[in-house]
Amino acid sequence: MGGNRNLVLVGMPGCGKSRIGKLVAKFLDMEFVDLDAVVVKNSGMSIPDIFAKYGEARFRELEREAAVSVAERRGTVIATGGGTIVQPGAPEIFRPTGTICYLRRPLEELQTAHGRPLSRDRAAVEKLYQERREKYELAADFTVDNTNASPDEVAHRIAELFTAR
């Protein structure tokens, strides 16, 4: 049903890209790939360990390599990391084969989490949100809000908009 295009989900850490992406992939009978999981698999290290041992710059290199390899696929729902699409040149990696959906969630509903080096507390999440929001909007082909609806409802809305393109 998804055809040859990829559906690329972008947005803040904790906005629901992985959870909703899996549902969209199921609805559209497409493969699902979590870009962070690809980085972990390729590097043999957790993301917090990569940050701790090598820093953010090395993580971004690994993330870019993973993005290039995943973008070559067809008919795949790709959940990017929160910072993937805001890196220089990143939207262009996905555009030839993908449609980009910004999964927007209000700042107050974003979760802080252990294991997310750049969004470990509320102040860090607010700073990231201010830095990234406009970049997500500019990269997106369409935007869907992940608020006041169940994950199934949000996933169905994304699937409808994606297939209508």
C-alpha positions in Angstrom: 0.0 0.0 0.0 2.9 2.4 0.7 4.4 1.9 -2.7 8.0 2.8 -3.4 8.2 5.9 -1.2 9.5 5.8 2.3 7.6 7.6 5.1 10.1 9.5 7.3 8.9 10.5 10.8 10.7 13.4 12.4 10.2 15.3 15.6 11.3 15.8 19.1 12.6 13.0 21.4 9.5 11.6 23.1 7.0 12.7 20.5 6.0 9.1 19.6 8.0 8.5 16.3 8.9 4.9 17.1 5.6 3.9 18.7 3.4 5.5 16.0 5.8 4.6 13.2 5.3 0.9 14.0 1.5 1.3 13.9 1.7 3.2 10.6 3.9 0.5 9.1 1.4 -2.1 10.2 -1.5 -0.2 8.7 0.3 0.4 5.4 1.9 -3.1 5.3 5.4 -1.5 5.2 8.6 -2.3 6.9 9.5 -0.3 10.0 13.0 0.9 10.8 14.1 2.9 13.9 17.2 4.8 12.9 18.5 4.9 16.5 18.4 1.1 16.6 20.4 1.0 13.3 23.1 3.2 14.9 23.2 0.9 18.0 23.4 -2.2 15.8 26.1 -0.8 13.5 28.2 0.6 16.3 27.7 -2.2 18.9 27.2 0.5 21.5 24.2 2.2 23.2 23.6 5.8 22.3 24.4 7.1 25.8 27.7 5.1 25.5 28.5 6.6 22.1 27.9 10.1 23.6 30.0 9.4 26.7 32.9 7.8 24.9 33.1 9.7 21.6 30.8 12.7 21.9 27.9 14.1 19.9 29.9 14.7 16.8 30.8 11.0 16.4 27.2 10.0 17.1 26.0 12.4 14.3 28.5 10.8 11.9 27.2 7.3 12.8 23.6 8.6 12.5 24.3 10.1 9.1 25.8 6.8 7.8 22.7 4.9 9.1 20.4 7.5 7.5 22.1 7.2 4.1 21.8 3.4 4.2 18.2 3.4 5.4 17.1 6.1 2.9 18.1 3.7 0.0 15.3 1.4 1.0 11.8 1.6 -0.5 8.4 1.2 1.1 9.8 1.7 4.6 8.5 3.7 7.6 11.6 5.3 9.1 11.6 6.7 12.7 14.5 9.1 12.9 16.3 10.2 16.0 15.1 13.6 17.3 18.2 15.4 16.0 18.6 13.6 12.7 16.7 15.8 10.4 18.0 19.1 11.8 21.6 18.3 10.9 23.0 20.1 7.8 22.0 18.3 4.6 19.9 15.7 6.4 16.5 16.4 4.7 18.2 15.9 1.3 19.3 12.4 2.3 15.6 11.4 2.7 13.9 13.5 0.0 14.7 11.4 -3.1 13.0 8.3 -1.7 10.9 9.7 1.1 8.0 11.8 2.3 8.8 13.6 5.6 6.1 13.8 8.3 6.7 16.1 11.3 5.1 14.4 14.3 4.4 17.4 16.5 3.7 17.1 20.2 3.3 20.0 22.6 6.4 20.8 24.7 4.6 20.1 27.9 3.7 16.5 26.7 7.3 15.6 25.7 9.0 13.2 28.0 12.4 13.5 29.5 14.2 10.1 29.6 17.1 8.2 30.8 19.1 7.1 27.8 18.4 10.3 25.8 21.6 12.3 26.3 20.2 15.6 25.0 16.8 15.5 26.6 17.6 14.3 30.1 15.6 17.0 32.0 12.9 19.6 31.3 15.3 22.5 30.7 17.2 20.5 28.1 14.0 19.5 26.3 12.8 23.1 26.2 16.1 24.2 24.8 16.1 21.5 22.1 12.5 22.4 21.2 13.4 26.0 20.7 16.4 25.1 18.6 14.6 22.4 16.4 11.0 23.3 16.0 11.4 25.5 12.9 13.8 23.0 11.3 11.3 20.2 11.7 8.6 22.4 10.1 10.8 23.4 7.2 11.9 19.8 6.5 8.4 18.4 6.6 6.2 17.6 3.7 3.3 17.4 6.1 2.7 17.7 9.9 0.5 15.7 12.2 -0.2 16.5 15.8 0.2 13.8 18.4 -2.1 15.1 21.0 -5.7 14.5 22.1 -5.8 11.3 20.1 -4.9 7.7 20.6 -1.7 6.4 19.0 -3.9 4.4 16.6 -5.8 7.5 15.6 -2.6 9.5 15.0 -1.1 6.6 13.0 -4.3 6.4 10.8 -4.1 10.1 10.2 -0.5 9.8 9.1 -1.3 6.8 6.9 -4.1 8.7 5.2 -2.0 11.8 4.5 0.9 9.7 3.2 -1.2 7.7 0.8 -3.0 10.8 -0.4 0.3 12.2 -1.7 
